[in-house]
Amino acid sequence: MDLASLMVPFSFAFMQNAFLISLIVSVPTALLSCFLVMKGWALMGDAVSHAVLPGIVIAYIIGAPLILGAFAAGMTCAVATGYLAENSRVKQDTVMGVVFSGMFAVGIVLYVSVETNAHLDHILFGNMLGVEMHEMWTALAISLVVGGALILKWKDLLLHSFDPAQARASGLRVTWLHYGLLAALSLCIVATLAAVGLILAIGLLIAPGAIAFLLVRRFATMLWMSVLICASAMMIGTYASFFLDSAPAPTIVLVFTVMFLMAFARRQILTRRASRQRTDTGTRVSANT
């Protein structure tokens, strides 16, 4: 395959838009994924991504902007999950499973009960190749707001993720940080709605942070590394989908999976090598004494 053939995807307007939306949504989702991984909120991202469906359908029925419905539903799911977990004996992961599956079921029932021109596949799996300009601008605005807030408050959010009690003792507004993180999560789901849809959004919210966590040791490095990983995976997946004749969103998630397995294998090799070196060092010390 010659160079001209390799450059063909960049000559189409719909592919250019797909590449652009990939770069836009990669920043906030990658940064947020680091905090979700450190805080153990992987299921929360999954819950919110599924729970926005009824909000989208209701917004369509009443003629409101879909972004407002998605955000309202996401925040409702997050707040309800936190309230039920704090005021019952049921663990949070169980509550999340009940809440997000219930809201997703409500969304499906509402969707099939009304006449709509919106295609369910585009809501669930995204439509990167058909993303419209207003969706691009919405994602860009969310990216700037969420990305800027996470960068400005990353130290406070890091302390809150590791030790909420210490964060409260340090004078931080833990409640604001908690619900601010939930709001950022809901906004990121809205930003990725047009690109990868509801179901595959969880890949963007978890994989970049998980891969970066395996590669680096410092959280500050983890932040920019996750952005680089997310942007690279999305560009590679979008580019490869053109030649594979596959949908971009699942191809991107497949790239994330391969990158995670490679990072995991690298970490295993380094861990075994370090363990072997410690054993050899201990053996030599014992021999000398």
N, C-alpha and C positions, 0 to 999 in steps of 0.2 A: 504494500500500500504506500503510495507516494505522499509527499507533503501536501499537495493540493487536496487529496482525498481526506486527509486528516483534518484539514481546516474547513471542510464543508459544513459541519454543525454551526460554526460561527457566522455563516453567511445568511442564516435564516433568522427572521425577526423573532419568531416564537422561541427559538433556542436562545437568542440573546436575552430575552425577557426571563427565561428560565434560569440562565446563569446569574442574572442580576438579582432576582428574588432569592436565589440561593445565598449569595453574598450578604444580602440584607438581613435575612432571618438567622444566619449563622452566628452573628455576634451576640444578640441577647440570649438565644437558646443555649449557646455554649457557656457563657458566663453563668447563667442560672443553673445549668447542669452541675457545675462544680459545687454550688451550695446544696443542691438537692442530694448529691452523692454524699457529701460530708455530713449532712443532717439525717440521712436515711429516709428521704422523702420520695423515693422512686415510685412507690405506689400512689403517692399523692398526685404526681404528674400524670400517671395513668388514669386516676380517678377523674381529675379535672378535664382531661382531654376527651373522655367519653361523656362527661356530664353536661358539656355545653350544647349537645344536640337538641334537647328540648327548648333551650333558650333561642336557638337559631330558628326552629320551627315556629315558636310562638311569635318571635319578632317578624317573621314572614307573614303570619296570619294577620297581625294587627298593623302591618305596614311600617314597622319601625326598622331602623338600620340593623342588619344582621350582627354587626360587631357589638352593638349594645346588648343584644340578647345573649350572645355568646359570653360576653364578659359577666353579665348579671348571673347567668347560670353557673359559670365557673366559680364565682365568688360564693354563691349560695351553697354549692357543693362543698367548698373548702371550709366555710364557716360551720355548716351543719355537721361535717365530719368532726371538726374540733370540739364542738359543743357536745355531741353525743359521746365522744371518747372521754371527755372530762367529767361527764355526769352519768356515767354508767360503768358497769363492771366489764364491759366488752372492750377488748383491745382495739387500738386505733386501726390496725390493718384489717381487722374484721369489719369494723364500722365502714371503712372506705370501700370494701368489697360490696357491702350491702347498698351504700348510698349511690356509688357510681353505676352499679348495675341497674338499680332501680330507676335512676334518672335517664340512663341510656335507653331502657325499655320504654319509659314514658315518651322519649323523643321518637322512637321508632313507631309507637302507636299513633302519636300525633301526625307523624309524617305520612303514614299510609291512609289516614282518615281525612286528609285535606287534598284538594287539587292544587298542585304546584308545578311550576316549570323548572324548579331547581332539581338537578340530578343528584340522587343520593350518593352515587359513586364519587362525585366531585367533592361532596361534603366529607365523606369517610376517608377517601384516599387522595384527595387533592387534585389539582388540575394545573400543574406547573406550566405545561405547554400552552395553556389558554388563559394564563393570568392576565387580568386587565390592569390598566394604568392606575385606576383609583385604588385597587388592592395593593399595588406596588407602593403608592404613597402612604397608605395606611400602615403597611408593614414597616416602611422607613421611619415614620413618626414614632411607632411603638418601639422600634429598635433604638432610636436615639434616646427616648425617655427611659426605657428599662435599662439599656446598656449604660447610660450615664449615671443613673441612680445606683446600680450595682457597683460601678467603679468607684464612685464617691464614698459609698458606705460599706465597702467590702470588708474592712477590718471589724466594724461593728457586727456585720452579718456573720463573719467567721466566728467571733466569740459567741454570738447567740447560737450558732449551729453546734459548737462544741460543748458549751456549758451555759445554758440559759440562766442558771442560778448566779454564776459569776458575773454574767452580763448585767443582771439586775442589781447585784451588789456594787457594780462599777458605775451605776447611775444611768445606764442606758435604758431607753424606753423599749422594753422587751415586747410589749404588746404591739407597738407601732412597727417594730422590726418584723414580728411574726406575721401580721396581716399585710405588711408591705411586701413581704416575700410571696405571700399568697396572691396578692394583686399582680405582682410581676409575673407569676406563673400563669394566671388567667390571661393576662395581656399577651404573653408569648404564645399561648394556644391560639389566640385570635390572630396574631401575626402570621402564624404558620398554617392557618386554616386553608388559605388559597394554594399554598405551596404543597404541603404533604398531607393535608387532611387531618381528621381527628385521630384515627387509629394509629397512624405512623408518626404522629407528633411526639409520642413518647420516646421514640428513638433519638430525636434531636435533643430532648430534654435530659437524657440519661447518658447516652453513649459517649459524647465528647468528654464529659467530666470523668467518666469511668476509665476511659483510655488514658487521659492525661494523668489520672491518679496512679496508674501503673507505670508511667514513664518518668515522673518527676517526684521530688520529695517536698518542695516548698510550695505553699499555696499560691503565692504571688506568681510563680512560674507556671503553676497549674492553670491559672486563669488565661494567660495569653496563649499557652499551649493548646488549651481546649478550643479556643477560637480558631487557631491555625488548623487543628484537626478537623473541626466541623466544616470550615470553609473548603478545605481540600477534599473531604469526603463528598460534600454536596456537588462540587464542581466535577469530580471524577465520576460520580454516579450519574449525573445529568449527561455528561459527555458520553459515557459508555452506553446509556440507554438509547442514544440515537442509533448506534451501530447494532445494538442487540435487539432493537425494535421492541423495547419493553417500556413500561411506565417508569418515569424518573424516580418517584418517591420510594417504591420498594427496592429499586436498584441502589439508591443512596443508603438505605438501611442495610442492604447486603454488604456494601462497602464498609459501613461502620462495623458490622459483624466481623469481617475479615481483619480490619485494623485492630479490633479488640483482641481477637485470637492471637495476632502477631505480638501485640503488646504483652499479653499474658504469657506467651511462650518466652519472650525476652526476659520478663521478670523472673520466671521460673529458672532460666539458665543463670541469671546473675545471682539469684539466691543460692542455688546449689554451688556455684563457683565460690561465693563468699563463705559458705559453710565449709567447703573443702579446704579453703585457705586457713580458716580458723582451726580446723582439725590438724592440718599440717604444722601450723605454728605451735599449737599445744603439744604436739608430738616432739618437735625439736626442743622446746623448752624442757620437757620432761627428760629427754635424753641428755641434755647439758647438765641438768641438776643431778 
